[in-house]
Structure formats: C-alpha cells, structure tokens
Amino acid sequence: MNLQDRIARRQSAHQTREIVVDRDQLSPTVHRSEPIGRGPVFEDLLDALEPVFDEQLPDPVAVAGPAGAGTSALVSALFEVMNKRFGEADRAIGTTTRSRSRPITWFVTIDARRVDSPFALYRTLLAAISSESVPTSGIGTDELCTRLGDRLERHDRQAVIALDHHDEPETLSYGRVTTLLEPVSDAVSLVAVGQEPPAEWGGQTVSVPAYRHHELVDVITDRTSTGLAPGALEHELIRTLADRADGNAHDALAALFSAVVLATEDGATRIEQPHLEQAWEAVHEDGVHLDRGLALSETRQQVLSHLISIDAADQPVRELATAIAEQSALTESTVTRLLYELADRGVLERVALPSTGSGRRPSTLEPRIPTIPFRAMSQTKLE
C-alpha cells in the first residue's frame, strides 16, 4: 500500500468516525507482501533456491513450521518477487553470447486447499506460466498435461512450484503431485509447504519457528496501523493479544478481527478489553486456519454457517442435523453426511456428551475455525 492510499484511508476513517480503515488488512487470510520478522528464514529459503541464480533448478525443499508461523505468507511473498525477476516470459537478458538469453524460471504457488484434483493442478500451472487463456471445461485432464509439457519442453523454460498445505486432510499430497508432474519432472522442482515435511522426507527442510512475543507484537501493530483508525486499539492491548496468542499469528489476527466486528456491532469508537475477551471465545484453543472453512464448497460453507448460527451446545449430531435441515434446502441425511465430512476434515471437532443410558454415547460437533471471522467473510448466504 503506498503512502497516498494510507493517508486517504485514514482521512476517510476520520470523516466517518469508524474504527475500521481497511478490514482486509486485519484478516488472517491476507498475506503481507513483506512479512515481518522473517528475515533469517527468507535467507534460508533463498539459500535452498540458490541454483536458480545459476540458471539451474534447485533440489526439492520442504518449508515447515507450526500453525500460525507464517509459512504460507513468507513463501507466497518470496515467490511473487522471484517470479517477477525470473519468470517474465517476454524479457531477454543477454549473457556472454549475444544469441543466448537467460532461461525463464516461473515461481508458482499451488494452494492445495483449492487445487484439489489433477485437472485443477494442470490448469492452475498452465494459467500461471502461459499468457494464453486456459479453458475451465470442455477439455480433458490428459490434454492439459500435454499442453503443460509443450510449455515446458524448451530447455530454457522451467518452474519452481510451491505446494502449500500439502499435509492437510483431503488435499493433494506431495507424493501425488510428484506423480502427476512426472511427464515434466526434468523442468520442475517442488517446494512442500506445511506444518510438517512430507512423509519419509529425506531432502532439505527450511524450518519456520513460531513468532517470538516481540515479533508478534510487531505483526499486530503493523496490521492495526493500516487496518484501524488511529487510537482504536491501545498498544497495551496489542501486547496482551500477543501474549494470549503464544506465537500464533493466525490466532492473534483472528481474535483481533473478531474484536473489531464486536466493537463495530456495539457502535464503539475503540476496541476495549471486553471485546477482546469475547473475541477469544470465537477462536478455538486447538483450532485450524480460518481459510480451511473459506475454501470449502458453497454447500459445506452453508452447513457450517447454520451450525455456527444455532446454539449447538449439548445437542447431539442427530438434533443438529435436524435443526440445520429445517433452515436449509438440504435433507437431514445430507446434512448429517456433510457434518461428519467436516469433522473428518478437521473443521469440526467431535465432543462426547454425557451418556443417556445403554447404547452408543452421543456426541456433538463444535467448529474449530474462528467463528466470527467466518461468519463475516464467508461468501455464502443462509437459505
């Protein structure tokens, strides 16, 4: 964001007396172009990618860190800059011979939460390395693979591909993507990004540590400086927020976003301690990333939205399914199936209820995603 944008946003906030200047800057799903406090990790990853500077493909590398450590943010930020420098298809930087140009190396990030099939993988890669339009339908997976091979068959074209969230439930695994890219294996190198390296990993790993307290304070301060009106959140509350998050930037930003929503609904001009306390109730202690919910299909998001909107406490799954079905166009059996699927994906947590006698012990379901941000950011509408 340039200086003029910053000034215009603050001027608008003062004119409207709202506490929010730019809601996107407060979202845990939005990455900064230059993540804070990650200089040493950037250097480690650049070391792993060093062969690119000598016009070679690097060996596969894993980038791993705990939840909220910013692995996705730093890889996407670095890949964006690297792609601008090495992946511009029309540039021709001369070398020692006039007839030879520097090879093109594309840097592509694949979000495994959304790229969940071979067709989607090939199409996403083609769209990233080609200026031509790539069909969304009416073409087979094999044809897309062939086009990808045609694009990369020249010796001076190659791609470094970051597979983000490879270790989450029901996403394309590192091994699966490696198999799918065998036809172009000589022209691509994979970077596995997640909380853990791939199974039986024997390659290099760049470790991303959890944020230290002062680093997380800087992250939150940076977000509030562009996302909130001046004075909307005291610095002492920022420190308290960082303390509570314990190195997890996602949870800190999810709680901040929730507090902003609550303060706005109250018509407040500042975020106070009670807003933050209530906000933390919407952030599961052992939760998952908000984007896990936002990446769901529309139908699954609707079921999740309905579950959040009702008082699910102490209600067994059967009763939850009935209540959601009554509020939607889905049948009770469909809702039941989707609820269990969401639990299998880790988006919901099964919680045992007190036994009512003989037979199977009943259970209920609780969201593991931050509920207030999901409610505010989900693109689905309850029916």
PyMOL commands that set and color helices and strands:
alter all, ss='L'
color gray80, all
select helices_A, chain A and resi 3-16+23-26+39-48+50-54+71-86+118-129+141-152+174-180+182-187+213-227+235-245+249-266+273-280+290-294+298-309+317-327+332-344+371-377
alter helices_A, ss='H'
color red, helices_A
select strands_A, chain A and resi 61-64+104-111+157-164+188-194+204-207+348-352+363-367
alter strands_A, ss='S'
color yellow, strands_A
deselect
rebuild
show_as cartoon
